[in-house]
Amino acid sequence: MTEIVKVNAQELKSFGEQNFAPNVVFQSSEIKVVLAYFKKGQFIPVHTPAVDLVLYILEGEAAVVAGDERLTAAKDDLIIIPKGAKRGVKALTELTILHVVQPPPAAEDHNEVHAKLAQGRFE
């Protein structure tokens, strides 16, 4: 039987002290669904993984790098970034996003993310 997942984004809300707080709510071999919570100034560094990304802003405002574009996204904005395109998110306010990737990223897809987080670099 398929597992049904029902979560409440507000009830899961928590923040990391240094970095954004990802909360994986579902993952299969085909898709990964994450609720991510950011304090103002926290970010997912700009990187270029081989996965498609859907971002939906549930709360707050963010600076988003999407390919060669720099966007400001706010509550109820939906952004789709195809695999191989640069992407990054920086919270301009307290921020909650739904972050869906397909397929789930491989470990090497996050090497650049981890390196930039360690250096405190968005780009």
Phi and psi in degrees as a GROMACS rama.xvg file:
@    title "Ramachandran Plot"
@    xaxis  label "Phi"
@    yaxis  label "Psi"
@TYPE xy
-73.197  136.063  THR-2
-78.3329  127.596  GLU-3
-95.1085  135.257  ILE-4
-117.647  127.569  VAL-5
-132.071  122.024  LYS-6
-133.845  161.627  VAL-7
-115.712  118.13  ASN-8
-58.8613  -36.8505  ALA-9
-69.3175  -37.828  GLN-10
-69.3026  -28.8839  GLU-11
-86.0995  -7.95231  LEU-12
-58.6808  123.949  LYS-13
-154.748  159.522  SER-14
-125.199  144.722  PHE-15
-84.618  151.09  GLY-16
-69.2882  -46.0825  GLU-17
-97.5611  -45.3151  GLN-18
-121.858  168.056  ASN-19
-58.2308  158.51  PHE-20
-113.241  102.767  ALA-21
-84.3249  139.196  PRO-22
-126.319  103.557  ASN-23
-73.0307  117.926  VAL-24
-100.797  -17.5619  VAL-25
-162.71  141.522  PHE-26
-150.196  136.411  GLN-27
-134.193  -173.498  SER-28
-70.6302  -15.6761  SER-29
-103.798  -24.0259  GLU-30
-153.332  151.843  ILE-31
-132.013  129.563  LYS-32
-118.721  123.791  VAL-33
-128.867  135.242  VAL-34
-97.7688  123.898  LEU-35
-118.85  136.721  ALA-36
-121.034  133.114  TYR-37
-130.366  138.034  PHE-38
-81.3094  159.004  LYS-39
-52.3172  129.897  LYS-40
94.2093  -18.5381  GLY-41
-74.7767  159.192  GLN-42
-156.389  161.527  PHE-43
-103.019  116.763  ILE-44
-60.2811  154.975  PRO-45
-64.6397  127.667  VAL-46
-151.465  173.444  HIS-47
-134.635  77.205  THR-48
-83.7535  168.048  PRO-49
-96.3243  48.4156  ALA-50
-137.197  149.081  VAL-51
-77.522  147.022  ASP-52
-131.46  134.629  LEU-53
-118.036  123.509  VAL-54
-113.724  132.028  LEU-55
-128.333  121.769  TYR-56
-82.7362  113.98  ILE-57
-87.2107  -32.2037  LEU-58
-159.578  135.747  GLU-59
98.1172  -165.246  GLY-60
-139.459  142.374  GLU-61
-139.623  151.296  ALA-62
-90.9275  128.428  ALA-63
-124.414  130.678  VAL-64
-96.1826  125.057  VAL-65
-135.823  100.069  ALA-66
63.996  -126.943  GLY-67
-91.4885  1.97903  ASP-68
-95.6314  149.246  GLU-69
-117.816  119.259  ARG-70
-121.298  154.759  LEU-71
-107.05  125.408  THR-72
-119.019  143.714  ALA-73
-134.635  176.536  ALA-74
-41.4984  131.558  LYS-75
77.7893  3.50416  ASP-76
-79.758  141.109  ASP-77
-119.597  128.983  LEU-78
-128.695  130.055  ILE-79
-117.42  125.226  ILE-80
-122.838  118.817  ILE-81
-71.7667  157.823  PRO-82
-56.2376  146.048  LYS-83
84.745  -6.83288  GLY-84
-95.8093  142.615  ALA-85
-59.2372  147.983  LYS-86
-155.447  150.282  ARG-87
-168.687  155.019  GLY-88
-135.691  130.878  VAL-89
-128.639  127.47  LYS-90
-73.4949  122.884  ALA-91
-89.2477  -20.6608  LEU-92
-140.962  -179.861  THR-93
-56.1486  137.115  GLU-94
-139.106  138.062  LEU-95
-127.416  126.296  THR-96
-128.886  148.769  ILE-97
-94.6555  125.445  LEU-98
-125.484  110.393  HIS-99
-118.764  125.089  VAL-100
-121.794  144.305  VAL-101
-144.259  121.226  GLN-102
-74.1923  172.901  PRO-103
-56.9944  141.909  PRO-104
-68.0289  148.621  PRO-105
-81.8133  163.521  ALA-106
-54.9655  -40.9407  ALA-107
-66.8209  -21.449  GLU-108
-65.0315  -21.4772  ASP-109
-105.703  3.54705  HIS-110
-56.6707  -46.0832  ASN-111
-64.7583  -38.3007  GLU-112
-60.8944  -51.0891  VAL-113
-62.8991  -40.5719  HIS-114
-63.4869  -45.1884  ALA-115
-70.236  -36.6955  LYS-116
-61.538  -42.5099  LEU-117
-62.227  -32.0142  ALA-118
-89.6231  -8.27058  GLN-119
71.6104  26.2496  GLY-120
-104.785  127.571  ARG-121
-76.2177  -45.4044  PHE-122
